[in-house]
Amino acid sequence: MREIITLHIGQAGCQMAPYLWDLYYADNMINPNGEKSSRKVKEEEFLESTVFFHEFENKYVPRSLLIDYDPKIKSSLNNNQFLDLFPKDHLIIGSASSSNNFSRGHYHSDNNLVGAIKDQIRKLTEKCDSVQGFQIFHSINGGTGSGLASMLLDESNVFGKKNWNTFSIIPSETFSTTTVEPYNSTLALYFLDKFSDLSFVFDNQKLFKICNEQLYVENPNYDTINQIIARAAHSITCPYQSNSSLNPTKTMEELKKSLAINQKKYPLISFSPLSNINPENEIEKEIEKEKENEKEKEKEKGKDISDLTNSLFEMKNYLKSCSLKNEKISKMNLYYRGNISEKEMNTSLELIKSMKNLNFASDFETFKSGLITNSIPNISSDIFDPFDKCITMASNSTSLKSTFKNIATNFDTLYRKRAYVHWYVGEGLEEGQFSEAREVLEQIIHGFEN
């Protein structure tokens, strides 16, 4: 199995790491001390640990780096036990933040720190037999996640011809955490569009809405929404470790071919189940208990699969706000996980084919589907009610057009007045790069319109 290196960049990227790696550890039966369980598994459920882990001092450690310029990230990570399994040089922290400035993240003055990042990536690649690619977790709204990730993408050829996928938090359409978010995201999209193979997109506002209205999380925070991103990313990347004949995307290159189309490489993710029992609704609790005791399990299984499948196409289960009106789907992958049979998966696929409300593009061929029957890992900090089966959908469609148009409109509003441009130029960015990035954003929008 070919190895994958994971880079968590900036505050958002680093804070996603504990939940994602808790799931990877559980999947690979690696104990909190870094040792692998001796428990035997069925051949079809075997997952190859070396894709995401390598052995270091008789322990399995992630092929991963956590990188942030801001030293404050240490305090939010220090209390997590999974960090004990990371070698100290896999955590690269600077002494000053990027101050929500793409330019500071991209052209950072601390050459020693940038050198250390590149050196550690090189060392990780040398520990691989045949690295297939890199995956980046970050936000393009702030400074480090947008700027530093873009710098690494810009220099990706240094590490050879590899696949580069990102899991990117992008601006919400009606909510912003910083005034210069349109600049950061537009500049970052220039590099994502040029160098990444796939960029799976999320937005914080939609994830908070899911926490409040569907998962009934009291006072959700960024740690809470990071668990949702981790669940979705885990579903899509876990197949890299499986040799099952029911798994169609065993490599990053296969995933790219199954989802990317021309310049459109920004898949949306929908996840099901994405609902908990309302703690205030005791009647609903009783109904759930009765369901668990029903004798007609096979019949109930089929109903579960139908419910899960139908909910995938409901707007509330998408992890990014978008408009599904007049949406045209160009590519679609479906990932089935847990207590699901091949027959049930096929039933679900037939249900999708019969949906009259789905609008497929003229170049749509067929959707790919994969099944991993391993039990779904539950982690101690999980915000989800326990579930034994799930479906994740990744689709490439025209529905993101409004998101990119919104970024362009907000960029134009700022740049028309040249607001804050001096902050970026003062940190090393040439003003002409604003115009170049805006042109690329227009090309992205045009790609979704055609």
C-alpha positions in Angstrom: 0.0 0.0 0.0 1.3 3.4 -0.9 1.8 5.9 1.9 0.0 9.3 2.5 1.4 12.2 4.5 -1.1 14.4 6.3 -0.4 18.1 7.0 -2.5 20.0 9.6 -1.9 23.7 9.0 -3.0 26.7 11.0 -5.3 26.8 14.0 -8.2 25.1 12.3 -6.1 22.4 10.7 -4.3 21.6 13.9 -7.5 21.4 15.9 -9.0 18.9 13.5 -6.1 16.6 14.1 -7.1 14.9 17.4 -10.5 13.8 16.2 -9.2 12.5 12.8 -6.3 10.6 14.3 -8.5 9.1 17.0 -10.6 7.6 14.2 -7.5 6.4 12.3 -6.1 4.8 15.5 -9.4 3.1 16.3 -9.6 1.8 12.7 -6.2 0.3 12.8 -6.6 -1.1 16.4 -3.7 0.9 17.7 -3.9 1.4 21.5 -3.3 4.7 23.3 0.3 3.5 24.0 1.0 3.3 20.3 1.0 -0.5 20.2 -1.1 -2.5 17.8 -3.8 -4.9 19.1 -3.2 -8.5 18.4 -6.9 -9.1 17.8 -7.5 -11.0 14.6 -9.8 -9.6 11.9 -11.5 -11.0 8.8 -9.5 -10.8 5.6 -12.0 -8.5 4.0 -11.9 -6.1 7.0 -8.1 -5.8 7.1 -6.8 -2.3 6.9 -3.2 -1.6 6.0 -1.8 0.6 8.8 1.3 1.7 6.9 -0.7 4.1 4.7 -1.1 6.6 7.5 1.3 5.3 10.2 5.0 4.3 10.5 6.8 2.6 13.3 9.0 4.7 15.6 10.6 3.4 18.7 8.3 0.3 18.6 5.2 2.4 18.3 2.9 3.4 15.5 3.0 7.1 14.9 1.1 9.2 12.3 2.8 10.2 9.0 1.7 13.7 9.9 2.8 17.2 10.9 1.0 19.8 12.9 2.1 23.3 11.8 1.1 26.7 13.0 2.9 30.0 13.3 0.9 31.0 16.4 2.3 29.6 19.7 -1.1 29.8 21.3 -2.1 26.5 19.5 0.0 24.6 22.0 -2.4 25.3 24.9 -5.4 23.9 22.9 -3.4 20.7 22.0 -1.5 20.0 25.2 -4.4 18.2 27.0 -4.9 15.7 24.2 -3.5 12.3 24.8 -3.1 11.5 21.2 -0.3 14.1 20.9 1.8 11.8 23.2 2.2 9.5 20.2 3.5 12.3 18.0 7.3 12.6 17.9 8.2 16.1 19.2 9.6 17.2 15.8 6.2 16.5 14.2 4.8 19.5 16.0 6.2 22.7 14.4 5.1 25.9 16.1 6.3 29.4 15.5 6.6 32.4 17.8 4.2 34.9 16.2 0.9 34.5 14.4 0.1 35.4 10.8 -2.5 38.0 12.1 -5.2 36.8 9.6 -2.9 37.9 6.8 -2.3 35.6 3.8 0.9 37.4 2.9 2.4 36.8 6.4 1.6 33.2 6.1 3.0 32.8 2.6 6.1 35.0 2.9 6.9 34.4 6.5 10.0 36.1 7.7 11.1 33.2 9.9 13.2 31.3 7.4 14.3 28.9 10.0 10.8 27.8 10.7 9.9 27.4 7.0 13.1 25.4 6.6 12.2 23.1 9.5 8.8 22.5 7.9 10.3 21.5 4.6 13.0 19.4 6.3 10.4 17.4 8.3 8.3 16.8 5.2 11.4 15.5 3.4 12.1 13.2 6.4 8.6 11.8 6.3 8.8 11.1 2.6 12.1 9.3 3.2 10.4 7.0 5.6 7.9 5.9 2.9 8.5 3.2 0.4 6.4 4.9 -2.3 4.5 8.0 -1.1 1.4 8.6 -3.2 0.6 12.0 -2.0 -0.3 14.6 0.6 -3.5 15.7 2.3 -3.8 19.1 3.9 -6.4 20.1 6.5 -6.7 23.9 6.9 -8.9 26.9 6.6 -8.4 29.5 3.8 -10.1 32.2 5.8 -7.2 33.1 8.1 -3.5 33.8 7.5 -1.5 30.6 8.2 -4.1 28.1 6.8 -4.3 30.1 3.6 -0.8 31.5 3.2 1.4 28.7 4.4 -0.7 25.9 2.7 -0.5 27.9 -0.5 3.3 28.2 -0.2 3.7 24.4 0.2 1.4 23.8 -2.7 3.4 26.3 -4.8 6.6 24.3 -4.0 4.9 20.9 -4.3 7.1 19.9 -7.2 10.1 19.7 -4.8 8.6 16.5 -3.4 8.1 14.9 -6.8 5.0 14.4 -8.8 2.4 13.5 -6.1 -1.3 13.9 -5.5 -2.3 16.8 -3.3 -5.8 16.8 -1.8 -7.1 19.4 0.7 -9.9 19.5 3.2 -10.6 23.2 3.3 -12.8 25.4 5.4 -13.9 28.2 3.0 -16.0 31.4 3.6 -19.6 31.1 4.7 -22.0 33.1 2.5 -23.5 35.2 5.3 -20.9 35.0 8.1 -17.4 36.1 8.4 -14.8 36.0 11.2 -12.5 38.6 9.8 -12.8 41.6 7.5 -10.0 40.5 5.1 -11.4 37.0 4.7 -12.3 37.7 1.0 -8.6 38.5 0.3 -7.2 35.5 2.1 -9.6 33.1 0.5 -9.3 34.5 -3.1 -5.5 34.4 -2.9 -5.5 30.8 -1.5 -8.0 29.7 -4.2 -5.4 30.8 -6.8 -3.0 28.1 -5.5 -5.6 25.5 -4.7 -6.9 25.8 -8.3 -3.4 25.6 -9.7 -1.8 22.9 -7.6 -4.4 20.8 -5.7 -6.0 17.7 -7.3 -9.1 17.8 -5.1 -10.3 20.3 -2.5 -13.2 19.1 -0.3 -15.0 22.2 1.1 -16.8 23.0 4.3 -18.0 26.2 6.0 -18.2 26.9 9.7 -21.7 28.5 9.7 -23.3 25.4 8.2 -21.5 23.1 10.6 -22.6 25.2 13.6 -26.2 25.0 12.3 -25.9 21.2 12.1 -24.6 21.1 15.7 -27.5 23.3 17.0 -30.4 21.9 14.9 -29.6 18.3 14.3 -27.1 17.1 16.8 -28.5 19.1 19.7 -25.1 20.1 21.0 -25.3 22.6 23.8 -23.0 25.6 23.2 -21.1 24.1 20.2 -17.6 25.4 19.5 -14.8 24.9 16.9 -13.8 21.6 18.6 -17.4 20.4 18.1 -17.6 21.2 14.4 -14.1 19.7 13.8 -15.5 16.4 14.8 -18.0 16.5 11.9 -15.2 17.3 9.4 -13.1 14.5 10.9 -16.0 12.0 10.5 -16.5 13.0 6.8 -12.8 13.0 6.0 -12.3 9.7 7.7 -15.1 8.1 5.6 -13.5 9.3 2.3 -9.8 8.5 3.2 -10.3 5.2 5.0 -10.6 3.3 1.7 -7.0 4.0 1.0 -6.2 1.3 3.5 -8.5 -1.3 2.2 -7.8 -3.9 -0.5 -11.5 -5.0 -0.6 -12.9 -5.7 -4.1 -15.9 -3.5 -3.1 -13.6 -0.5 -2.8 -13.2 1.5 -6.0 -10.9 4.3 -4.8 -7.9 2.6 -3.2 -5.5 5.5 -4.2 -5.6 9.3 -4.3 -5.2 9.1 -8.1 -8.3 6.9 -8.4 -10.2 9.3 -6.1 -9.1 12.2 -8.4 -10.3 10.5 -11.5 -13.6 9.6 -9.9 -14.4 13.2 -8.8 -12.5 15.9 -10.6 -13.6 17.1 -14.0 -11.7 19.8 -15.9 -11.3 22.8 -13.5 -14.1 21.7 -11.2 -12.3 19.9 -8.4 -14.2 21.2 -5.3 -16.4 18.3 -4.2 -19.3 18.8 -1.7 -19.8 16.3 1.1 -23.0 15.0 2.5 -23.1 12.7 5.5 -25.8 10.5 7.0 -26.8 9.9 9.8 -26.4 13.5 10.9 -29.0 13.7 13.6 -29.1 12.8 17.3 -32.1 12.3 19.5 -33.4 15.5 21.0 -32.6 15.2 24.7 -35.8 17.2 25.5 -38.0 14.8 23.6 -38.6 11.8 25.9 -41.3 10.3 23.5 -38.7 10.1 20.8 -36.4 8.3 23.1 -39.0 5.7 23.8 -39.7 5.2 20.2 -36.0 4.6 19.5 -35.9 2.0 22.3 -38.9 0.2 20.8 -37.1 0.1 17.4 -34.1 -1.5 18.9 -36.3 -4.3 20.3 -38.2 -5.0 17.1 -37.9 -8.6 15.9 -38.0 -7.9 12.2 -34.4 -6.8 12.0 -34.0 -7.5 8.3 -37.0 -5.4 7.4 -35.7 -2.6 9.7 -32.3 -2.8 8.1 -33.7 -2.1 4.7 -35.7 0.9 6.1 -32.5 2.2 7.7 -30.7 2.1 4.4 -33.5 3.9 2.6 -33.7 6.6 5.2 -29.9 7.1 5.2 -29.9 7.2 1.4 -32.8 9.7 1.1 -31.3 12.0 3.8 -28.0 12.3 1.8 -29.8 14.5 -0.7 -31.4 16.8 1.9 -29.8 20.2 2.2 -29.4 19.9 5.9 -27.0 17.0 5.6 -24.5 18.8 3.3 -21.5 20.1 5.2 -21.3 23.3 3.1 -24.1 25.8 2.5 -25.0 25.8 -1.2 -27.9 26.1 -3.5 -29.3 22.8 -4.8 -31.8 24.6 -7.0 -31.0 23.8 -10.7 -28.0 21.8 -9.5 -26.3 19.6 -12.1 -24.2 16.7 -10.8 -21.1 15.8 -12.8 -19.5 13.2 -10.5 -20.6 11.3 -7.4 -18.9 8.8 -5.0 -20.8 7.0 -2.2 -19.0 5.5 0.7 -20.9 2.9 2.8 -19.5 1.9 6.2 -20.4 -0.4 9.0 -23.2 -3.0 9.4 -24.3 -2.9 5.7 -24.4 -5.8 3.3 -23.5 -5.6 -0.3 -27.2 -6.3 -1.1 -28.3 -3.3 1.0 -25.7 -1.1 -0.7 -27.1 -2.2 -4.1 -30.6 -1.4 -2.9 -29.4 2.1 -1.9 -27.8 2.6 -5.3 -31.0 1.6 -7.1 -33.0 4.0 -5.0 -30.6 6.8 -6.1 -31.0 5.9 -9.7 -34.8 6.1 -9.4 -34.8 9.6 -7.8 -36.5 12.0 -10.2 -35.4 15.1 -8.4 -31.7 14.5 -9.2 -30.4 16.5 -12.1 -27.3 14.9 -13.7 -25.0 16.9 -16.1 -24.9 15.8 -19.8 -21.3 14.4 -19.2 -22.3 12.4 -16.2 -21.3 8.7 -16.6 -22.0 6.8 -13.4 -21.3 7.0 -9.7 -18.8 5.0 -7.9 -19.6 3.3 -4.6 -17.5 1.5 -2.0 -18.3 -0.6 1.1 -16.2 -1.2 4.2 -18.0 -3.5 6.6 -15.6 -2.8 9.6 -17.5 -1.5 12.6 -17.6 2.3 12.9 -15.2 3.6 15.5 -16.6 5.5 18.4 -14.3 8.0 20.2 -14.6 9.3 23.8 -15.3 12.9 22.7 -17.9 11.9 20.1 -20.8 14.3 19.7 -22.7 11.7 17.6 -25.2 9.3 19.1 -23.9 5.8 18.5 -24.6 4.4 15.0 -23.6 1.2 13.3 -23.9 2.3 9.7 -23.3 5.4 7.7 -23.1 6.7 4.1 -20.9 9.6 2.9 -21.4 11.2 -0.4 -18.9 13.3 -2.3 -20.3 15.0 -5.4 -18.9 17.4 -7.9 -21.7 19.6 -9.1 -22.7 23.2 -10.0 -24.1 24.0 -6.6 -21.0 25.8 -5.4 -21.3 28.5 -8.0 -23.1 30.9 -5.6 -20.4 30.4 -2.9 -17.6 31.4 -5.3 -19.6 34.3 -6.6 -20.1 35.5 -3.0 -16.4 35.4 -2.4 -15.8 37.4 -5.6 -18.4 40.0 -4.6 -16.9 40.5 -1.2 -13.4 40.7 -2.7 -14.5 43.3 -5.2 -16.1 45.4 -2.4 -12.8 45.6 -0.6 -10.4 45.8 -3.5 -12.4 48.6 -5.2 -11.3 50.8 -2.3 -7.9 49.2 -2.0 -8.8 48.6 1.6 -6.1 46.9 3.6 -4.0 46.2 0.5 -1.0 47.8 2.2 -1.1 45.2 4.9 -0.4 42.5 2.3 2.1 44.5 0.2 4.0 45.3 3.3 4.5 41.6 4.0 5.9 40.8 0.6 2.9 40.4 -1.8 2.9 42.2 -5.1 -0.3 44.1 -5.7 -0.6 42.5 -9.1 -1.2 39.2 -7.4 -4.6 40.4 -6.2 -5.7 40.9 -9.8 -4.3 37.5 -10.9 -6.1 35.7 -8.1 -9.3 37.5 -8.9 -9.0 36.4 -12.6 -8.5 32.7 -11.5 -11.6 33.0 -9.2 -13.6 34.2 -12.2 -12.4 31.2 -14.2 -13.6 28.9 -11.3 -17.0 30.6 -11.4 -17.1 30.2 -15.2 -16.3 26.5 -14.9 -19.3 26.0 -12.7 -21.5 27.9 -15.1 -20.5 25.6 -18.0 
